Amino acid sequence: EDYVEWTDEFDEGDILDFLEVQGFDVGSDQFLNSTLEACERISLKRQLGDWIEVMIDGVKKRVTCNCEDYNFHYICFHQVTLELLQFGKMPDDKCSLGTENWREIRCRVLEYLKK
C-alpha cells in the first residue's frame, strides 16, 4: 500500500508539488482548495467559528454572543460592553472588578464616539 507521510520536513507547497507530479489537478481540486482556504482563515483560538457574532435585541434590550465565554457562562466582554453602551446596563459582579468604574468608562467611550 502506497501512502505519503506528512512530517515537519514538508510544507503545504511541497505536498501540492508532489500531488501535481503524481497527476492530480491541484488547481481545480475542490477539496484541496477548501483545505487551503481553511488554513489561511484568521480566527480566534477556542472560538466556535471564524468570527464572533453579537446579536442585539433592541426591544428586549438584550445582547447575545456566540463566543466561548458567552456559550459557557451566558456573559462575556462583548455582551457587557454593548449592553453598557447601547442600553446603559451596568455589568453585574460576575463580569466586573470592584476597581472598574463602568459609568465613567461608558461616558468616556460615548464622548470618544461622538468626535
Helices and strands as residue ranges (DSSP letters): H 12-21, G 26-28, H 30-40, E 54-57, E 62-65, H 68-73, H 77-87, H 102-114
